[in-house]
């Protein structure tokens, strides 16, 4: 498993991830003067708004098109259980890094460089979002826990896509997670239950702060879907995904 993971997290993936993070941070720095920012927390939330919440499941499934993922996850002879574990480790590491590294930049590096012109006020009330209550236990605690939360949700959507690839077909594997993500968001909004939206569960920056337990409701729904699909696929079955070769 470790050897397979090392193959996946190769130099090309690390370079691509680093380049994408730098590009995304550059766009955020370019956008920052158009917003009133009071502290690094505001810059961090600005960084995570926009395309990332809108396209979250699509960005995850797009990684299945990369050569190393095709070779090690889609086209090898690993049993289903090991394939899902490898898939989970890989997506957790990438997603955690994608959130935590910008967090470190926003809170610890950028203040030393002074790229962002923060508005100074003697007193102000920060817009609180779900998970920001963890700041009471330290900035690093918030960064680690929130980055882990996004990474865990990434693993859930990636696992759903992988199971659909193994059981059904590529079209559903790429479209269904995205449809669930946005479909549930639209339904909860129409029912005035937007606090339980899958989007706000992972990226809670548009709504006011909610108890952390609310984020676990859509998460539990995804777990149920994945467990249902898993029961339909024997762990001992081996699938080659010839269509991806």
Buried (B, 14 or more C-beta within 10 A) or exposed (E): EEEBBEBBBEEEBEEEBEEEBEEBBEEBBEBBEEEEBBBBBBBBBBBBBBEBBEEBBBBBBEBBEBEBBBBBBBBBEBBBEBBBBBBBBBBBBBBBBBBBBBBBBBBEBBBEEEBBEBEEEEEEEEEBBBBBBBBEEEBBEBBBEBBBBBBBBBBBBBBBBBBBBBBEEBEBBBBBBBEBBBEBBEEBBEEEEBBBBBBBBBBBBEBEBBEBEBBBBBBEBBBEBBEEBBEEBEEEEEBEBEEBE
